[in-house]
Structures are given as structure tokens and as C-alpha cells.
Amino acid sequence: MSELSLPVVTSLPNRLLRLYAGLALYGAGIGLQIESRLGNDPWDVFHQGLSVRFGLSIGMWIIIVGAAAMLLWIPLRQKPGIGTVSNVVFLGLFADAAIWLAPTPDALAVRWTYLLFAIVAIAAATALYIGAGLGPGPRDGIMTGLVRLGLSIRVARTLIEVTVLAIGFLLGGTVGLGTVVFALAIGPLTQFFMPRLSLPRAAERE
């Protein structure tokens, strides 16, 4: 059996630690990218736009949108895990905490530092969260469901992210160069972190 097909061996506490560390780091990344004011990722353009237009914090809208996304899982026949529910409950809280704690910088160099650290943090957090293997995020579940209906991953993800980006921009969310940098960098960075933050695998006996 090849190394890639070996079963993952780790304890539930280890997986939970990865899950919640990933959510906390992801929330910190969201907060720093928003505070950079250089442009958010597509979903947070949407969350910020909802906050600007209808009130409530960005983190609360992350929670509300996450819960609403899970409702879309029903017709798509997706099954949530503890990671999915934890994402809905905690990600917005961590993001609001980061927004509240991080000073809003004026210097452009500091704003770029915020942005670049945020993108790296989100990529590492994604690897931790996926590595926990406790269920996809509510927004990712929509993409997975659309793939099951026959769309390619690229088409499904592009359709979702372009839609939320456009709506978020119209509502007042921040779109800028940071949005483009995020789009270009997040895939390669996540790919870089995945093998480095992956769980140990057991050697199977012949």
C-alpha cells in the first residue's frame, strides 16, 4: 500500500485541537485582512457588506451566513460533522475578537503586513481544519454539493465566490488589491501547508 493511502492515526483530542486551533487562526486571519482595509476575500466582502447595510458585527454575519449555508445542505444531501457546526458557532466569534483586538493601522506598510500575515494564517488554518477530518465548513459544503450535482470543482467554486463577491461589493464590502492577492496566493499557500500540517499516518503491516 502506498504512503498516501495509509490510514490516518490520531486521537480525537488531537483532531479537536487541530480543529479549534485552525478556527482560531482563521478568525485571526479574517480580522487582520479586514483591518488592513486593502480588500477582503470574497466571502468576507459579503459578510462585511451585510454588516455595513444591515448592522450587527461582521462575526455575527459570519455565523448567520454559515447557519443559512447549512440549510442549503438539505437539498444538496450533505451531512455536517462536528467541524461544520463548530465552524458556524466559533469562526465568527474568533473573527470579531481579532477585529476588536487588532489596532487599525494607518501606515501602508503595516496594512500590507496585516494582509500578508492574514493570507498566510488563513492558508495554515485551512490545512489544520481540513487535517482534523471532522467535517467541511458550511460554505465548502455548498461547493461539494454542487460538484455532486455535476459541476466541476472549479466551476462550482468560481460561481459561488463571484456571486458573494458581487453581492458583497454592492452592499458596501471592501474590494481591493488585497482581494486579488488573496485569490492568487491562497491556493498555493494552502497546498504548501497541507503536507506540513497533515496528520501522521500509520504504516500498514503486510
KAVENBEL-V580369 format. One record per residue. SS is DSSP state (A for helix, B for strand, O for the rest). PHI is phi as a letter, one per 40 degrees, with the letter a starting at -180 (* if undefined). NEAR is the number of other ideal C-beta (glycine too) atoms within 10 Angstrom. Layout:
ss=SS phi=PHI near=NEAR
ss=SS phi=PHI near=NEAR
This chain:
ss=O phi=* near=9
ss=O phi=c near=6
ss=A phi=c near=8
ss=A phi=c near=6
ss=A phi=c near=8
ss=O phi=c near=13
ss=O phi=c near=9
ss=B phi=c near=12
ss=O phi=b near=11
ss=O phi=a near=16
ss=O phi=c near=8
ss=A phi=c near=10
ss=A phi=d near=8
ss=A phi=c near=14
ss=A phi=c near=18
ss=A phi=c near=15
ss=A phi=c near=14
ss=A phi=c near=23
ss=A phi=d near=24
ss=A phi=c near=17
ss=A phi=c near=16
ss=A phi=c near=25
ss=A phi=c near=25
ss=A phi=c near=20
ss=A phi=c near=22
ss=A phi=c near=26
ss=A phi=c near=25
ss=A phi=c near=22
ss=A phi=c near=28
ss=A phi=d near=30
ss=A phi=c near=25
ss=A phi=c near=24
ss=A phi=c near=29
ss=A phi=c near=28
ss=A phi=c near=20
ss=A phi=c near=26
ss=O phi=f near=16
ss=O phi=b near=23
ss=O phi=h near=21
ss=O phi=c near=29
ss=O phi=c near=25
ss=A phi=d near=24
ss=A phi=c near=21
ss=A phi=c near=28
ss=A phi=c near=27
ss=A phi=c near=26
ss=A phi=c near=31
ss=A phi=c near=23
ss=A phi=c near=24
ss=A phi=c near=22
ss=A phi=c near=22
ss=A phi=c near=15
ss=A phi=c near=12
ss=A phi=b near=10
ss=O phi=g near=9
ss=O phi=g near=12
ss=O phi=c near=16
ss=A phi=c near=22
ss=A phi=c near=24
ss=A phi=c near=17
ss=A phi=c near=23
ss=A phi=c near=30
ss=A phi=c near=22
ss=A phi=c near=16
ss=A phi=c near=19
ss=A phi=c near=23
ss=A phi=c near=14
ss=A phi=c near=11
ss=A phi=c near=21
ss=A phi=c near=20
ss=A phi=c near=9
ss=A phi=c near=15
ss=A phi=c near=18
ss=A phi=c near=9
ss=A phi=c near=9
ss=A phi=c near=15
ss=O phi=f near=9
ss=O phi=c near=21
ss=O phi=b near=9
ss=O phi=c near=18
ss=O phi=b near=15
ss=A phi=c near=14
ss=A phi=c near=24
ss=A phi=c near=22
ss=A phi=c near=16
ss=A phi=c near=21
ss=A phi=d near=30
ss=A phi=c near=21
ss=A phi=c near=13
ss=A phi=b near=20
ss=A phi=c near=24
ss=A phi=c near=25
ss=A phi=c near=17
ss=A phi=c near=22
ss=A phi=c near=30
ss=A phi=c near=20
ss=A phi=c near=15
ss=A phi=c near=24
ss=A phi=c near=19
ss=A phi=c near=10
ss=A phi=c near=10
ss=O phi=c near=16
ss=O phi=c near=8
ss=O phi=c near=12
ss=O phi=c near=16
ss=O phi=b near=8
ss=O phi=c near=8
ss=A phi=c near=10
ss=A phi=c near=8
ss=A phi=c near=14
ss=A phi=c near=18
ss=A phi=c near=16
ss=A phi=c near=14
ss=A phi=d near=24
ss=A phi=c near=25
ss=A phi=c near=17
ss=A phi=c near=15
ss=A phi=c near=27
ss=A phi=c near=24
ss=A phi=c near=17
ss=A phi=c near=22
ss=A phi=c near=26
ss=A phi=c near=24
ss=A phi=c near=22
ss=A phi=c near=26
ss=A phi=c near=22
ss=A phi=c near=23
ss=A phi=c near=22
ss=A phi=c near=27
ss=A phi=c near=21
ss=A phi=c near=20
ss=A phi=c near=25
ss=O phi=g near=15
ss=O phi=b near=20
ss=O phi=h near=20
ss=O phi=c near=22
ss=O phi=c near=25
ss=A phi=c near=26
ss=A phi=c near=21
ss=A phi=c near=19
ss=A phi=c near=23
ss=A phi=c near=21
ss=A phi=c near=22
ss=A phi=c near=15
ss=A phi=c near=19
ss=A phi=c near=19
ss=A phi=c near=16
ss=A phi=c near=12
ss=O phi=c near=10
ss=O phi=h near=8
ss=O phi=c near=15
ss=O phi=c near=10
ss=A phi=c near=11
ss=A phi=c near=9
ss=A phi=c near=13
ss=A phi=c near=19
ss=A phi=c near=18
ss=A phi=c near=13
ss=A phi=d near=14
ss=A phi=c near=18
ss=A phi=c near=18
ss=A phi=c near=11
ss=A phi=c near=12
ss=A phi=c near=21
ss=A phi=c near=22
ss=A phi=c near=14
ss=A phi=c near=15
ss=A phi=c near=26
ss=A phi=c near=18
ss=A phi=c near=12
ss=A phi=c near=17
ss=O phi=h near=13
ss=O phi=c near=27
ss=O phi=c near=20
ss=O phi=b near=18
ss=O phi=a near=14
ss=A phi=c near=11
ss=A phi=c near=24
ss=A phi=c near=21
ss=A phi=c near=12
ss=A phi=c near=18
ss=A phi=d near=23
ss=A phi=c near=15
ss=A phi=c near=11
ss=A phi=c near=16
ss=A phi=c near=16
ss=A phi=c near=10
ss=A phi=d near=10
ss=A phi=c near=19
ss=A phi=c near=18
ss=A phi=c near=11
ss=A phi=c near=14
ss=A phi=c near=19
ss=A phi=d near=16
ss=A phi=c near=8
ss=A phi=c near=8
ss=O phi=b near=20
ss=O phi=c near=13
ss=O phi=c near=13
ss=O phi=c near=9
ss=B phi=b near=14
ss=O phi=c near=10
ss=O phi=c near=10
ss=O phi=c near=11
ss=O phi=c near=4
ss=O phi=c near=4
